[in-house]
């Protein structure tokens, strides 16, 4: 039954699932408060009235880089400001460096690492004061996009009164989505990172199966991440650095697209595939890619990790020729010194 404007009603249920999502993080103290005109979040950037002639993107995570790449393709003069030492900081360091170089080739400008001190609106746009290497610089543009993370939508839900734990604006939940409050579950962006639609969908199915007593087995399914820029970036599992931090003694393989037959024929020579295996067990524990359509290819490695594949299974798998996916096979071979085509 539809409610009239201003109306309310009470609904009771044995189980309640919170899926209230998240929104762009803003920093009002530094002037990073969106106004929909000169200061945008991802929402305004998705439906602009026109492409700005110049643009400053604050933050170089997936969202920031996607919009930077998109507007650069439309002809905007784009500068990306990142506080951390490298762009795409959650990606493998080799991928991050390759992406930086590729984006610069396409005309993107970077200030890395640089801290935003203040954003002010001018008559013609915005001025962003940044500090890098002990020096202060002011960047000017028509528009600024704030892409400095997101915060969970947890306000005005009465969660604290129920005893639900909230940390860093997100509801704390276990591997099944349970919050610790009987009958209350949380899934998706409001439950924390990674903030991805496919992760939220996966959690929703898992949570419902758990509530129904079906004992779902997909508790630790690996979640791939994709950045839809030019070039594309995709990854799943541990980076090489993370594997070393965990004492995994990783075996790492790499294969560039520049010697892949399909990539040569398609004129898509940029990028590479990188694999990370556990040195003791041979298990595939990470895969990282940059290049054309790698967001489609990453699912092959995600499936392999879900099935707990080792280097033996991947090396024995037949990859069709000519395809760019052959680079996945070669990267798995390279990790053990038996690469064929380089």
Residue pairs with C-beta under 8 A, 6 or more apart in sequence:
3 9
13 183
14 183
15 183
15 184
15 185
15 211
16 183
16 184
16 185
17 177
17 185
17 186
17 187
17 204
17 207
17 208
18 157
18 159
18 171
18 179
18 184
18 185
18 186
18 187
18 190
18 191
19 186
19 187
19 188
19 190
19 200
19 204
20 152
20 153
20 154
20 157
20 190
21 152
21 153
21 188
21 189
21 190
22 150
22 151
22 152
22 153
22 169
22 170
22 189
22 190
22 195
23 41
23 150
23 151
23 153
24 34
24 41
24 42
24 43
24 146
24 147
24 149
24 150
24 151
25 146
25 148
25 149
25 150
25 151
26 32
26 33
26 34
26 41
26 146
26 148
27 33
27 146
27 148
30 116
30 117
30 118
30 119
31 39
31 118
31 119
31 120
31 121
32 39
32 58
32 116
32 119
32 144
32 146
32 148
33 39
34 40
34 41
34 44
34 146
35 121
36 44
38 121
38 125
38 126
38 142
38 143
38 144
39 119
39 121
39 126
39 143
39 144
39 146
40 48
40 143
40 144
40 145
40 146
41 145
41 146
41 147
42 63
42 67
42 145
42 147
45 67
45 71
45 145
51 71
51 74
51 75
51 76
52 71
52 76
52 125
52 141
52 142
52 143
53 76
53 77
53 142
54 76
54 77
54 78
54 125
54 140
54 141
54 142
54 143
55 68
55 71
55 76
55 77
55 78
55 79
55 141
55 142
55 143
55 144
55 145
56 78
56 79
56 80
56 81
56 126
56 128
56 139
56 141
56 143
56 144
56 145
57 64
57 65
57 67
57 68
57 78
57 79
57 80
57 81
57 144
57 145
57 147
58 64
58 81
58 116
58 119
58 128
58 144
58 145
58 146
58 147
58 148
59 80
59 81
59 82
59 146
59 147
59 148
59 149
60 68
60 80
60 81
60 82
60 84
60 87
60 88
60 89
60 110
60 112
60 147
61 88
61 89
61 90
61 147
61 149
62 88
62 225
62 226
62 227
62 233
63 147
64 80
64 82
64 145
64 147
65 80
65 87
65 88
65 99
65 103
65 227
65 229
65 233
66 227
66 228
66 229
67 145
67 147
68 78
68 80
68 103
68 108
68 145
68 229
69 103
69 106
69 108
69 229
69 230
70 229
71 78
72 78
72 103
72 106
72 107
72 108
73 106
73 230
77 107
77 109
77 141
78 107
78 108
78 109
79 108
79 109
79 110
79 111
79 139
79 141
80 87
80 103
80 108
80 109
80 110
80 111
80 112
81 110
81 111
81 112
81 114
81 116
81 128
81 130
81 139
82 89
82 110
82 111
82 112
82 113
82 114
83 113
83 114
83 115
83 116
84 112
84 113
85 112
85 113
86 93
86 96
86 97
86 100
86 112
87 96
87 99
87 100
87 103
87 110
87 112
88 95
88 96
88 99
88 227
88 233
89 96
90 225
91 99
91 227
91 233
91 235
91 239
91 288
92 235
92 239
92 240
92 241
92 274
92 286
92 288
93 239
93 240
93 241
94 240
94 254
94 274
94 288
95 233
95 235
95 274
95 288
95 289
95 290
98 271
98 272
98 290
99 229
99 231
99 233
99 290
100 110
100 112
102 231
102 270
102 271
102 290
103 110
103 229
104 110
106 230
111 130
111 132
111 137
111 139
113 132
114 130
114 131
114 132
114 137
115 130
115 131
115 132
116 128
116 129
116 130
117 129
117 130
117 131
117 136
118 128
118 129
119 126
119 127
119 128
119 129
119 144
120 126
120 127
120 129
121 127
122 140
124 140
124 142
125 140
125 141
125 142
125 143
126 140
126 141
126 142
126 143
126 144
127 138
127 139
127 140
128 138
128 139
128 140
128 141
128 144
129 136
129 137
129 138
130 136
130 137
130 138
130 139
131 137
150 189
150 195
151 169
152 166
152 169
152 170
152 171
152 189
152 190
152 191
152 192
153 190
154 166
154 169
154 170
154 171
154 190
159 166
159 171
160 166
162 181
162 184
163 180
163 181
164 171
164 172
164 179
164 180
164 181
164 184
164 186
165 171
165 172
165 179
165 180
166 172
168 192
170 190
170 191
170 192
171 179
171 186
171 190
171 191
171 192
172 179
172 180
172 192
173 179
173 185
173 186
173 187
173 191
173 192
174 180
175 219
175 220
176 185
176 206
176 207
176 210
176 219
177 185
177 186
177 187
177 191
177 203
177 206
177 207
177 210
178 184
178 185
178 210
179 185
179 186
185 207
185 211
187 200
187 203
187 204
187 207
188 199
188 200
188 203
188 204
189 195
189 200
191 203
194 223
194 225
196 223
196 225
198 223
198 224
199 223
202 218
202 221
202 223
205 216
206 216
206 218
206 219
209 215
209 216
210 216
221 306
222 236
222 237
222 302
222 305
222 306
223 236
223 302
224 234
224 235
224 236
224 298
224 299
224 301
224 302
225 234
225 235
225 236
226 232
226 233
226 234
226 295
226 298
227 233
227 234
227 295
228 295
231 270
231 271
231 290
231 291
231 292
231 294
232 289
232 290
232 291
232 292
232 293
232 294
232 295
233 289
233 290
233 294
233 295
234 288
234 289
234 290
234 294
234 295
234 297
234 298
235 286
235 287
235 288
235 289
235 298
236 286
236 287
236 298
236 301
236 302
236 305
237 276
237 284
237 285
237 286
237 287
237 301
237 305
238 246
238 248
238 250
238 276
238 285
238 286
239 276
239 286
239 288
240 250
240 252
240 274
240 276
240 286
242 286
243 250
243 276
243 278
243 285
243 286
244 250
248 278
248 279
248 280
248 285
249 278
249 279
249 280
250 276
250 277
250 278
250 279
250 285
250 286
251 276
251 277
251 278
251 279
251 311
251 335
251 336
252 274
252 275
252 276
252 277
252 335
253 274
253 275
253 277
253 330
253 331
253 332
253 333
253 334
253 335
253 336
253 339
254 272
254 273
254 274
254 275
254 331
254 334
255 272
255 273
255 327
255 328
255 330
255 331
255 334
255 339
255 342
256 271
256 272
256 327
256 342
257 263
257 268
257 269
257 270
257 271
257 272
257 273
257 291
257 292
257 324
257 327
258 264
258 269
258 270
259 341
259 342
260 322
260 324
260 326
260 327
260 330
261 321
261 322
261 326
262 322
262 323
262 324
262 326
263 269
263 291
263 292
263 324
263 327
265 322
266 292
266 324
268 291
268 292
268 293
268 324
270 290
270 291
270 292
271 289
271 290
271 291
271 292
271 294
272 289
272 290
272 291
272 327
272 331
273 287
273 288
273 289
273 291
273 294
273 297
273 327
273 328
273 330
273 331
274 287
274 288
274 289
274 331
275 284
275 286
275 287
275 301
275 314
275 328
275 331
275 332
275 334
275 335
276 284
276 285
276 286
276 287
276 288
276 335
277 283
277 284
277 285
277 310
277 311
277 332
277 335
277 336
278 285
281 310
282 310
282 311
282 312
283 308
283 309
283 310
284 301
284 304
284 305
284 309
284 310
284 311
284 314
284 332
285 305
287 298
287 301
287 305
287 328
287 331
289 297
289 298
291 324
292 324
293 324
297 324
297 325
297 328
300 325
300 328
301 328
304 313
304 314
307 313
311 332
311 335
311 336
314 328
314 329
314 332
315 329
315 332
315 333
315 336
315 338
317 329
319 325
319 326
319 328
319 329
320 326
330 339
330 340
330 341
330 342
333 339
333 340
334 342
